């Protein structure tokens, strides 16, 4: 099991030092997110200032960019990083696509399937000179002239991960992708009862082993060396869980545990702007299912006990920061990996 971290850089100028610190600390991978900043630009800086650590997007929002744009950007980042890039795509939800990104929302699952197919067709064209001949319902790739050709690179096999919650996305990942980003709001039960069976179904359809699709995620941790520290972090985690659980698209995660009635109430409170009151609906039982609690000395072992055999790549939801106490993270990394062969 690999232990990763998100990139905790507030500005692009902070990326080089933060990425170097994460690599020196011993993390296996760094993931960038599309929240308040572009997910690809930090990867370019991190690639230039590191040499070992893998670098990926978790996630780049798929539909605001064409498949060719994703393919070209990934191609350049793979070349720059010497083969360390992982392209991670996610659909986001309807409201954000239409009202934040200003793009059309239609048939997200089939559309993402075509996007994956076209991205790989572009890569094949660049590497092997194959003629562009992909024609689909949503995307077409039938033109490539020498002036616009990306050309071959040394490491053309770029892992492609997608993110999702519902069964369709899990099956799509199992059938066509190298990895699946499990949503941070997850439990072991949800992974075992929803994600893994559908990954396996998709893999069977493609005639390949389910292990070809790696599972990656972050885990909410409530960690501190005193009761007061843990109580403060528990309040933060409870609030974040309530925010995610208020999204209607994530209702299947709650339904696995019989908590489906809580989702609509959280949604209504979010619409009313009652953000503080949302956390009241997250019970201790829910917190235990979605988070791991411990001290800095034992949290690594607890993550290993929970996630080994469930996830292939894992990290804390709250990322490593270069000014964190180094010894804390060294203990975490050591204990997470203590049983690795």
C-alpha positions as CSV (number, residue, x, y, z in Angstrom):
1,X,0.0,0.0,0.0
2,X,1.4,3.4,-1.1
3,X,1.1,6.4,1.2
4,X,0.5,9.7,-0.6
5,X,-0.3,13.3,0.2
6,X,-2.1,16.2,-1.3
7,X,-0.1,19.2,-2.4
8,X,-0.5,21.8,0.4
9,X,0.6,24.8,-1.6
10,X,-1.5,27.9,-1.5
11,X,0.3,29.5,-4.5
12,X,2.4,28.3,-7.4
13,X,5.5,29.9,-5.9
14,X,5.2,27.5,-2.9
15,X,5.0,24.4,-5.0
16,X,8.7,23.6,-5.5
17,X,9.6,23.7,-1.8
18,X,6.5,21.8,-0.8
19,X,7.0,19.1,-3.4
20,X,10.6,18.7,-2.5
21,X,9.7,18.4,1.2
22,X,7.1,15.7,0.5
23,X,9.6,13.7,-1.6
24,X,12.3,14.0,1.1
25,X,9.9,13.0,3.8
26,X,9.3,9.7,1.8
27,X,5.8,10.0,0.5
28,X,5.1,7.8,-2.6
29,X,2.9,10.3,-4.4
30,X,1.6,13.9,-4.5
31,X,-1.9,14.7,-5.8
32,X,-3.2,18.0,-6.9
33,X,-6.9,19.0,-6.9
34,X,-9.0,21.3,-8.9
35,X,-10.5,23.4,-6.2
36,X,-9.5,27.1,-6.2
37,X,-6.6,26.6,-8.6
38,X,-5.7,24.7,-11.8
39,X,-4.7,21.1,-11.1
40,X,-2.1,20.8,-13.9
41,X,0.1,23.8,-13.4
42,X,1.4,22.7,-9.9
43,X,2.4,19.3,-11.4
44,X,4.7,20.9,-13.9
45,X,6.5,22.8,-11.1
46,X,6.6,19.7,-8.9
47,X,8.0,17.6,-11.7
48,X,10.8,20.1,-12.2
49,X,11.8,20.1,-8.6
50,X,11.5,16.4,-7.7
51,X,13.0,13.2,-9.1
52,X,11.3,10.1,-7.5
53,X,7.8,10.8,-6.3
54,X,4.7,10.2,-8.5
55,X,2.6,13.2,-9.4
56,X,-1.1,13.1,-10.2
57,X,-4.4,15.0,-10.4
58,X,-7.1,14.1,-7.9
59,X,-8.9,15.3,-9.8
60,X,-8.9,17.5,-13.0
61,X,-12.6,18.2,-13.8
62,X,-13.2,16.4,-17.0
63,X,-15.8,18.2,-19.1
64,X,-14.6,21.9,-19.0
65,X,-11.7,20.7,-21.2
66,X,-11.8,18.7,-24.4
67,X,-10.2,15.2,-24.5
68,X,-7.4,16.6,-26.7
69,X,-6.5,19.3,-24.1
70,X,-6.3,16.7,-21.3
71,X,-4.3,14.4,-23.6
72,X,-1.8,17.0,-24.6
73,X,-1.3,18.3,-21.1
74,X,-0.8,14.8,-19.7
75,X,1.6,14.0,-22.5
76,X,3.8,17.0,-21.7
77,X,3.7,16.4,-17.9
78,X,4.6,12.7,-18.4
79,X,7.6,13.8,-20.5
80,X,8.7,16.5,-18.0
81,X,8.4,14.2,-15.0
82,X,10.2,11.3,-16.7
83,X,7.2,9.0,-16.5
84,X,5.8,9.9,-13.1
85,X,2.5,11.4,-14.0
86,X,-0.9,10.0,-13.3
87,X,-3.9,11.6,-15.1
88,X,-6.9,11.6,-12.7
89,X,-10.2,12.8,-14.1
90,X,-13.6,13.3,-12.4
91,X,-17.0,14.5,-13.7
92,X,-17.9,16.7,-10.7
93,X,-21.6,17.2,-10.3
94,X,-24.2,18.9,-12.5
95,X,-24.5,22.2,-10.5
96,X,-20.7,22.8,-10.6
97,X,-20.5,22.0,-14.3
98,X,-23.4,24.2,-15.3
99,X,-23.2,27.0,-12.8
100,X,-19.5,27.2,-11.9
101,X,-17.7,26.0,-15.1
102,X,-20.4,27.1,-17.4
103,X,-20.4,23.9,-19.5
104,X,-23.2,21.6,-20.6
105,X,-24.1,18.6,-18.5
106,X,-25.3,15.5,-20.3
107,X,-24.9,11.8,-19.9
108,X,-21.8,12.1,-17.7
109,X,-21.0,8.4,-17.6
110,X,-21.1,7.7,-21.3
111,X,-19.4,11.0,-22.0
112,X,-16.5,10.2,-19.7
113,X,-16.2,6.8,-21.4
114,X,-15.8,8.5,-24.8
115,X,-13.3,11.0,-23.3
116,X,-11.1,8.1,-22.0
117,X,-11.3,6.5,-25.5
118,X,-10.3,9.7,-27.3
119,X,-7.5,10.5,-24.9
120,X,-6.0,7.2,-25.5
121,X,-6.5,7.6,-29.3
122,X,-4.6,10.9,-29.1
123,X,-1.7,9.3,-27.2
124,X,-1.6,6.4,-29.7
125,X,-1.4,8.9,-32.5
126,X,1.4,10.8,-30.8
127,X,3.5,7.8,-29.9
128,X,2.9,5.5,-32.9
129,X,1.7,7.8,-35.6
130,X,-1.6,6.0,-35.9
131,X,-4.3,7.7,-38.0
132,X,-6.9,9.6,-35.9
133,X,-10.2,7.9,-36.4
134,X,-12.2,8.1,-33.2
135,X,-15.8,9.1,-33.8
136,X,-18.3,9.1,-31.0
137,X,-21.5,10.6,-29.8
138,X,-19.9,13.4,-27.9
139,X,-16.3,13.6,-29.2
140,X,-14.5,13.2,-32.5
141,X,-10.8,12.9,-33.3
142,X,-10.2,12.6,-37.0
143,X,-7.7,15.3,-37.8
144,X,-4.0,15.5,-36.8
145,X,-1.4,17.3,-39.0
146,X,2.4,17.4,-38.4
147,X,2.3,21.0,-37.1
148,X,0.1,20.0,-34.2
149,X,1.5,16.5,-33.5
150,X,2.8,16.0,-30.0
151,X,5.4,13.4,-31.1
152,X,6.7,10.3,-29.2
153,X,8.0,10.4,-25.6
154,X,10.1,8.0,-23.6
155,X,7.3,6.9,-21.2
156,X,4.1,6.8,-23.2
157,X,2.1,4.6,-20.8
158,X,0.3,7.2,-18.7
159,X,-1.9,5.7,-15.9
160,X,-5.4,7.1,-16.2
161,X,-7.6,7.2,-13.0
162,X,-11.2,8.3,-12.8
163,X,-13.2,9.3,-9.7
164,X,-16.7,8.5,-8.9
165,X,-19.3,7.3,-6.4
166,X,-22.0,5.4,-8.3
167,X,-21.9,1.9,-9.7
168,X,-21.5,3.0,-13.3
169,X,-18.3,4.9,-12.7
170,X,-16.9,2.0,-10.7
171,X,-17.6,-0.4,-13.5
172,X,-16.2,2.0,-16.0
173,X,-13.0,2.2,-14.0
174,X,-12.7,-1.6,-13.8
175,X,-13.2,-1.9,-17.5
176,X,-11.1,0.8,-18.9
177,X,-8.9,2.6,-16.3
178,X,-5.7,2.0,-14.4
179,X,-7.1,3.3,-11.1
180,X,-10.2,4.6,-9.3
181,X,-10.3,7.6,-7.0
182,X,-12.6,6.5,-4.2
183,X,-14.3,9.6,-2.7
184,X,-12.9,10.8,0.6
185,X,-16.3,10.3,2.1
186,X,-16.2,6.5,2.2
187,X,-16.2,3.6,4.6
188,X,-14.6,0.2,4.4
189,X,-18.2,-1.2,4.1
190,X,-19.0,1.1,1.1
191,X,-15.7,0.1,-0.7
192,X,-16.3,-3.6,-0.1
193,X,-20.0,-3.6,-0.9
194,X,-20.2,-1.1,-3.7
195,X,-16.9,-0.1,-5.2
196,X,-15.0,-3.4,-5.3
197,X,-17.8,-5.6,-6.8
198,X,-18.4,-3.1,-9.5
199,X,-14.7,-2.7,-10.3
200,X,-14.6,-6.5,-10.6
201,X,-17.7,-6.5,-12.9
202,X,-16.1,-4.0,-15.2
203,X,-12.8,-5.9,-15.2
204,X,-14.6,-9.1,-16.1
205,X,-16.3,-7.3,-19.1
206,X,-12.9,-6.3,-20.3
207,X,-11.3,-9.7,-19.7
208,X,-8.7,-8.4,-17.3
209,X,-8.0,-8.8,-13.5
210,X,-9.6,-6.4,-11.1
211,X,-6.2,-5.8,-9.7
212,X,-5.3,-3.9,-12.9
213,X,-7.4,-1.0,-11.5
214,X,-5.8,0.4,-8.4
215,X,-8.0,2.0,-5.7
216,X,-6.8,5.3,-4.2
217,X,-8.3,7.6,-1.7
218,X,-7.7,9.9,1.3
219,X,-9.0,9.1,4.8
220,X,-10.3,11.5,7.3
221,X,-8.2,11.3,10.4
222,X,-8.9,12.6,13.9
223,X,-5.4,12.8,15.3
224,X,-3.8,14.4,18.3
225,X,-1.7,13.6,21.4
226,X,-4.3,15.0,23.8
227,X,-8.1,14.8,24.2
228,X,-8.3,18.5,23.4
229,X,-6.4,18.2,20.1
230,X,-8.6,15.3,19.0
231,X,-11.8,17.0,20.0
232,X,-10.9,20.1,17.9
233,X,-10.0,17.9,14.9
234,X,-13.2,15.9,15.3
235,X,-15.3,19.1,15.0
236,X,-13.5,20.0,11.8
237,X,-13.9,16.5,10.4
238,X,-17.6,16.4,11.4
239,X,-18.2,19.6,9.5
240,X,-16.4,18.4,6.4
241,X,-18.3,15.1,6.4
242,X,-21.6,17.0,6.7
243,X,-20.6,19.2,3.7
244,X,-19.8,16.2,1.5
245,X,-22.9,14.2,2.7
246,X,-25.2,17.1,1.8
247,X,-24.4,16.5,-1.9
248,X,-27.3,14.4,-3.4
249,X,-24.9,12.6,-5.7
250,X,-23.1,11.1,-2.7
251,X,-26.2,9.7,-1.2
252,X,-25.3,6.1,-2.1
253,X,-22.5,6.2,0.4
254,X,-24.9,7.0,3.2
255,X,-27.5,4.5,2.0
256,X,-25.0,1.6,2.5
257,X,-25.2,2.3,6.2
258,X,-28.9,3.0,6.4
259,X,-28.3,6.7,6.8
260,X,-30.1,7.8,3.6
261,X,-32.6,10.0,5.4
262,X,-29.8,12.2,6.7
263,X,-28.7,13.3,3.2
264,X,-31.8,15.3,2.2
265,X,-31.9,17.1,5.5
266,X,-28.2,18.1,5.1
267,X,-29.0,19.3,1.6
268,X,-31.9,21.4,2.8
269,X,-29.7,23.0,5.6
270,X,-27.0,23.7,3.0
271,X,-29.5,25.5,0.8
272,X,-30.5,27.6,3.7
273,X,-26.9,28.4,4.5
274,X,-27.1,26.7,7.8
275,X,-23.5,25.3,7.5
276,X,-22.8,25.2,11.3
277,X,-26.0,23.3,12.0
278,X,-25.2,20.6,9.4
279,X,-22.5,19.1,11.6
280,X,-25.1,18.4,14.3
281,X,-26.5,15.6,12.1
282,X,-23.2,13.7,11.9
283,X,-23.4,11.2,14.7
284,X,-20.4,9.6,16.5
285,X,-21.3,6.3,14.7
286,X,-21.0,8.1,11.3
287,X,-17.8,9.7,12.4
288,X,-16.4,6.3,13.3
289,X,-17.3,4.9,9.9
290,X,-15.8,7.7,7.9
291,X,-12.7,8.6,10.0
292,X,-9.8,7.0,11.8
293,X,-9.0,8.3,15.3
294,X,-5.7,8.1,17.1
295,X,-2.5,9.7,18.4
296,X,0.5,10.6,16.3
297,X,2.2,7.5,17.5
298,X,-0.5,5.0,16.5
299,X,-2.5,6.7,13.7
300,X,-0.2,5.1,11.0
301,X,-0.8,1.6,12.4
302,X,-4.6,2.3,12.5
303,X,-4.6,3.5,8.9
304,X,-2.7,0.4,7.9
305,X,-5.1,-1.9,9.8
306,X,-8.1,-0.2,8.2
307,X,-6.9,0.3,4.6
308,X,-4.4,-2.5,3.8
309,X,-6.2,-4.8,1.4
310,X,-8.9,-2.2,0.9
311,X,-7.0,0.6,-0.9
312,X,-3.8,0.5,-2.9
313,X,-2.9,4.1,-2.4
314,X,-3.9,6.1,0.7
315,X,-3.3,9.5,2.3
316,X,-4.6,11.7,5.0
317,X,-7.5,14.0,3.9
318,X,-5.6,16.9,5.5
319,X,-2.2,16.9,3.7
320,X,1.4,17.1,4.8
321,X,2.7,20.6,5.2
322,X,6.4,21.4,5.0
323,X,6.3,23.3,8.3
324,X,4.7,20.3,10.2
325,X,6.8,18.6,12.9
326,X,8.9,16.2,10.8
327,X,9.2,13.5,13.4
328,X,5.4,13.1,13.5
329,X,5.3,12.3,9.8
330,X,8.3,10.0,9.9
331,X,6.5,7.9,12.6
332,X,3.3,7.9,10.5
333,X,5.2,6.8,7.3
334,X,7.1,4.2,9.2
335,X,4.1,2.6,10.8
336,X,1.9,2.7,7.7
337,X,4.6,0.7,5.9
338,X,5.8,-1.6,8.7
339,X,4.1,-4.7,7.3
340,X,5.0,-4.0,3.7
341,X,7.1,-6.7,2.0
